[in-house]
Amino acid sequence: MIEIEGLVKRFGEHTAVAGLDLTVAPGEIFGFLGPNGAGKTTTVKLITGLLKPTAGRVRVVGHDVAEDPIAAKRAMGLVPDEPFVYPKLTGAEYLRFVGELYGARLDEMKRRVPELLEMFELGPWGGELLESYSHGMRQKLVLAGILLHEPKVLVLDEPMVGLDPKSGRLVKDIFRRLARRGTTIFMCTHVLEIAEKLCDRVGIMIEGRMIACGTLAELQAQGRGGGGTDLESIFLGLTGGDEYATLLRYL
């Protein structure tokens, strides 16, 4: 569903993404991890066509993002790290607006908009202006919006930020259900526990390069977790975070 070949992105002399190769299969939940500045959000923007690559290519459901951007974007849904909504629209109006952008039929939207509001526990607030929504409510509304056109690929940049535990559980269950139906999910997250429990495979970026990729068992074989087998230990071992233990001695 997502095919990345030799992807490079430079900003002047700085290389944000350095030769990334990756394939994410239908129905797979892929976790994309890395410290701040590793190139994760830049990669998301390259996959979704918000940035043009310096070199390499990205295909989504067989469509080259650079050569056929409309078809590629119709096949995917994006949740950015900061949910943007129009504050003077109501929740229901926002969903209808998003549906129209993707060419959803009016009769389909009449059915789907109330369903999605209820699914994300936003039904009572569907008629309220978005300026009154909390961050978590806006996050859930954006997630509802990308599901309107039933995309085959979801690209998520920190989708759990701002969600309370109940909403986080709901969203994880929705992701699992979508994956079982064949939807591909590409998810950036700093929450390693979520990645460990939810993702089929995980890739770890540092300084624009993928330094490890695989299932938890495969990452355990690649990692330097100091004896730890959980994803946090593996991640810190691979990214140099285990040096914090030395620094803590000075406290």
N, C-alpha and C positions, 0 to 999 in steps of 0.2 A: 504493500500500500504506500509506503514511503521509501524511496530509493535516493540515497545521497552518494554522490561520487566525486571525490577529489575536491570537496567544498573548501574554498578559501575566501576570507574576507579581511581586507586590510583597510585601516583608517590612517592614511599617511604612512608613517614608518611603523605603526603598531599593527601587528597581526592578531586579530581577534579570534579567527578560526583558521586553523592551519592544516588543510588537507584531510578533512573529515570524510570517512567512508562508513556508511551505515545503511542497513535494510531493516525495516520494521514490518512484520508480517500482518496479514489480516487477523483481526481478533486479538492482537497482542497489546498488552499494556506495558509500555516501555518507559522506564524511569531515567531521567537525564539529570545527573547530579554533578556538583562541582562547587568549589568555594566561590566567593564573590569575585567577579572579574574573570571567570574561567572561559567565558564565551557562550554561556547557555542562552541568554536572551538574544544575543546576536544570531545564534543558530535558529532560534524560533522565528525571528524576523526574516531570515533567509528562506526557511521552509514555507512560510506563509506569503512570501512575495513582498514584504514590507521593505526589504533591502535587496539590492542587486549584488550577486556574488562577484568577487574579483576574479575567481576562477571556479571551475567545477559546475555541477548541475544538481538540481533537485527535481524529482518526479513524484507526483502525488496521484495515486490511482492511474498511473500511466501517462499523466499529463505533465509535460515539462513546465515548471512554474515560470520560467523566463519566456518561453516561446508561446505558451498557451495559458496565460495567467487566469483568464476568466473561468475556463473549465476546471483548472486546478483549484481555484478558490471556491467554486461551487461545490466541490467534493469534500471540502473541509470546513471545520468550525474552529475559531480561535477564541480562547479566553486569555487576555493579557494579564500581566502581573498587577496592573491597576485597572479595575473595572471602570470603564467610561460609559456613562448614561446621560441622557438629556434630562436635566432636572425638572423641566416644565412639562414633561410627558408623564402620564400615569403608567403604572406597570403594564397594564393591558395594551395601552397605546404603543409603548416601546416594543412589545413583542410583535404587534401587527406591523410596525415600521420595519423591524428586522425581517419579518416574513416577506414583506413586499420587496425588500432589497434582493432577496434570494429568489424572487419569482414564485413564492408559494401561492396557491389558489385561495381565493377568498373563502370558499366553503370549507376548505381544509383548515384555514386559520381560525374560523369560527369554532371549530371543534377542538383544535389543538391548543389554542391560547388558554382557555379555561382549564384544560387538562394539565398543562405545564405549570400554571400558577398553583394548582392544587398539589401537584407532585412535589413542588419545592416549598410547600407550606406558605405560599404567598397569596392564596385565594382572598382572604379578607382585605388585603392591601392592593388588590388589582386596580382599584379605582382611585388610589391615592397618588399624588405627585411624587416623583422620584426624589425630589429634594428632601422629602421627609423620611426616606429609607436609610437605614443604617448601612455601614460598609458591608456587613455580612449579607443583608438583604439584597443589596446591589449585586454582590458576587453571585448569589443564587439566581437573580434575574438574568444576568449575562449568561450563565450556564443554561438557563431555560431557553434563552434566545438562540443559542447555537444549535439546540436540538430541534428547532422548528422545521428546518429543511432536511432533517435526518441525514447528516453528513456521514460519509464513510470513514473519515479521519477526523479526530479531535486533537488539537494542539493546545496544550494547557500550560500556562506559566504561573506557577504557584497557585493552583486552583483552590487550596484549602485556607488561604490567608483570610482571616476575619470571620471564619465560620465557627459557630459554637459546636461543642462535641456532638450534639444531636444532629445538626445540619451536616457536620463532617461525615458522620456515619451514613446519613442518607445519600450524600453525594458519592461516597465510596461504593455503596450498594448499586447506585445507578451506573457507575463506571463498569462494575463487574457484569451487570446485566447487558450493557451495550457491547462489551467485549465478547460475551457469549453469543451475541447475535452477529458477530463478525466485524464490529467497528474497531478500527485501530486507534489506540490512544497513546499519544506522545506527551509525556508529562515532566516538566521541570519542577523540582521541589527541593527545599532544604530540609524537609521533615523526613529524616531517614527511616523512622519507624513506619511511616506510611508507605514509603518506597519498598521497604522490606516485606510488608504484608500484602501489598496490592499489586506490585509489578511482577511480570513474568521474567523480564530481564532488566538489567540496569547498566547504564554506561556512565563512566566517571570522567569528567573533563578537568583539565588543569592547564592553564596558559594556552588555551585554544586547541589542545590536542586531547584525543580520547586515549586515556592511559590504561583503561580496563573496561571490559564489556562482557556481560554474560549473566547467567543465572546466579543465584546466591551461592550455590555449590561451586560454580566456576570461579566466582570472585574470591571465594575462600582459598582456592588454589593459587590465585594470582596475588592475593593480598599479603600485607605485612602487619597483621593485626595484633602482634604481640601475644598470641595465644587466644585472642578473642575471635569468635566465629560469627558474631552479629554484624550487621551491615555498618553500624557506627564504627566499630573497631577496624573493619576492613577499610572503610572510607578514610579514617584518620591515618591509618598506616600507609595507604597509597598516596595521600595528599600531604603528608608531612605533619599532620595534626597531632601525632603522638608526642611531638616535642613540647606540647603544652604541659605535660606531666613534669618536665624539668623546670619549666618556668614557675609552676605552682609552688615549688620548694622555697621560692623567695618571698612568699606571702606569709 
